[in-house]
Amino acid sequence: MKVVIVDDSPTNLRVYLAIVAQIAGADTTTFTSSVEALAYCGTTEPDLLILDYRMPALDGLAFIAEFRATYPHAETPIIMITVEQDRDVRHRALQLGASDFLLKPADPVEFLVRVRNLLALRQSRVALCDRAESLAAEVERATREVIEREEETIYRLMRAAEFRDNETGNHIVRMAKYAALLSAELGMSAAEQRMLLLATPMHDIGKLSTPDIILLKPGPLTAEEWVIMRQHTTAGHSMLEGSTSRILQLAAEIALRHHERWDGSGYPGGLSGEQISISARIAGLCDVFDALLSVRPYKQAWSTDKAFAEVERSIGGHFDPAVARAFLGARESVLAIERQFRDEQAA
């Protein structure tokens, strides 16, 4: 335990040092200059400060005020040594942050007991803080592990769902990346960006309920088949709704609304404009863009230029103008994601 003693009298310092030396584990540093002592405390936080009141340059009160102002988070206990008639000084010292007092001439027994008690209190406080920090770190680690497991479970479930569909391997990865990028371009918070990154891949989970004869059909769907196909939005919402997970709550909304259109011509609700949640507007654009670039049994992959042109053409119709323009403005970042997560067969 580090003890700093400050007194402009070398004789007093020798006496105080001899007393503190009786305490096991006490590592004592002495100063005759209060200014030098204050500077030292800036590099080494003491566990106990013992200082005289009457000193040149900085007296005891000025020292305490400067110490507490300069190092506001330091919880170092301070003993100030005064003469008995300095009652007003002691009151002022308490207001500034002194912990205890000793009267001159210092009684060796009282001095030893006061110092030992404050060091023990300090040691207990430090141990408690260390324990609290350790517990906080443990809680953070455990929370992070739970989140990572949730994320991995979501990702693997989505990959399993994609295997039933004609979607290409990295479709959900690209969609999630596009959505996170787009939300950042729109000024959404880091937490909102992360939520979209995790929730967007679940947009088509409702296709698990779509019959294979429709889901895997190599050609155009009939009007009756489209009715069934479109039910994947409500089916996905039913699968995900009611969860206490904020990610799954957002995913349920995206699953239900990612095929709505800005002009009201989408499904399942025919919502328009800002009736559609911003998360669904973002996911819907990212889904369409990636589908245009991907090979399907019924179509060839479009070029990036053609896909971007389609986004621009659909401003105010299929897509929210603000969302579409933000996407177009992030063209180079979008292309970087497409290149990084391009499917092998498209490379």
HELIX and SHEET records of a PDB file:
HELIX    1   1 PRO A   10  VAL A   20  1                                  11    
HELIX    2   2 SER A   34  CYS A   41  1                                   8    
HELIX    3   3 GLY A   60  THR A   70  1                                  11    
HELIX    4   4 ARG A   87  LEU A   96  1                                  10    
HELIX    5   5 PRO A  108  ARG A  164  1                                  57    
HELIX    6   6 HIS A  171  GLU A  185  1                                  15    
HELIX    7   7 ALA A  190  ALA A  199  1                                  10    
HELIX    8   8 THR A  200  MET A  202  5                                   3    
HELIX    9   9 ILE A  205  SER A  209  5                                   5    
HELIX   10  10 ASP A  212  LEU A  215  1                                   4    
HELIX   11  11 ALA A  223  MET A  229  1                                   7    
HELIX   12  12 HIS A  232  LEU A  240  1                                   9    
HELIX   13  13 ARG A  246  ARG A  257  1                                  12    
HELIX   14  14 GLY A  273  GLN A  275  5                                   3    
HELIX   15  15 ILE A  278  LEU A  293  1                                  16    
HELIX   16  16 THR A  304  ARG A  313  1                                  10    
HELIX   17  17 PRO A  321  GLY A  329  1                                   9    
HELIX   18  18 ARG A  331  GLN A  340  1                                  10    
HELIX   19  19 GLU A  344  ALA A  346  5                                   3    
SHEET    1   A 5 ASP A  27  PHE A  31  0                                        
SHEET    2   A 5 LYS A   2  VAL A   6  1                                        
SHEET    3   A 5 LEU A  48  ASP A  52  1                                        
SHEET    4   A 5 ILE A  78  THR A  82  1                                        
SHEET    5   A 5 ASP A 100  LEU A 103  1                                        
END                                                                             
